[in-house]
Amino acid sequence: MANFTQKAIIQAFREILEDTSFDKITVTSIIAKCGISSNTFYYHFRDIYDLLDTWMQEEKDQFINNSSQGEAWQDILKAILNYVKENQSIAENVLNSLSRDRLERYIFESTDEGIYKIVCQEAAGRRVPEERLRDIADFYRYALLGFFLKCIWNRMSFDIDESVDRLSVLFKGLIRQAIEDCPDEQ
């Protein structure tokens, strides 16, 4: 029953987020939509930010579960951007609120491992210092976050597949160059 209630709270939150900026959503509006008590809400979530974090984690987990193991990062990014395009009002209501820093941090943290793996794959066979690999990965995480934010600011009014394909070529070439410019570890 607890899992069902938590899912109902998350679904109500998502529905409200379609029409309301995150910073205008209250626990009261969520419990009214769900028909639950505030105690029930607080049993499942510490506060509205905990609910936001849980919702974003569930969305991320859904993409991971729906992605095949060997799927290229470009295909995953295309799927995410198409999802954002289909749910543009939700993305804008989170992004255009006081929680924007939370969303940016979430995106940044969510891409950490994936981008690091891409950099390590490009560096395979080279003895590149760990610190250098992390620096390169950090740089491209910032670039990816900027690309994502630009997509939202432009209201996804472009060809997603073409844009991601161009970004992919650019990333691959620049990552390779950054690794080649690094002297091998002694």
Secondary structure, DSSP 8 states (H G I E B T S, - for coil): -HHHHHHHHHHHHHHHHTTS-GGG--HHHHHHHHT--HHHHHHH-SSHHHHHHHHHHHHHHHHHHHS-TT--HHHHHHHHHHHHHHTHHHHHHHHTSTTHHHHHHHHHHHTHHHHHHHHHHHTTTS---HHHHHHHHHHHHHHHHHHHHHHHHTTT-S-HHHHHHHHHHHHHHHHHHHHHTS----
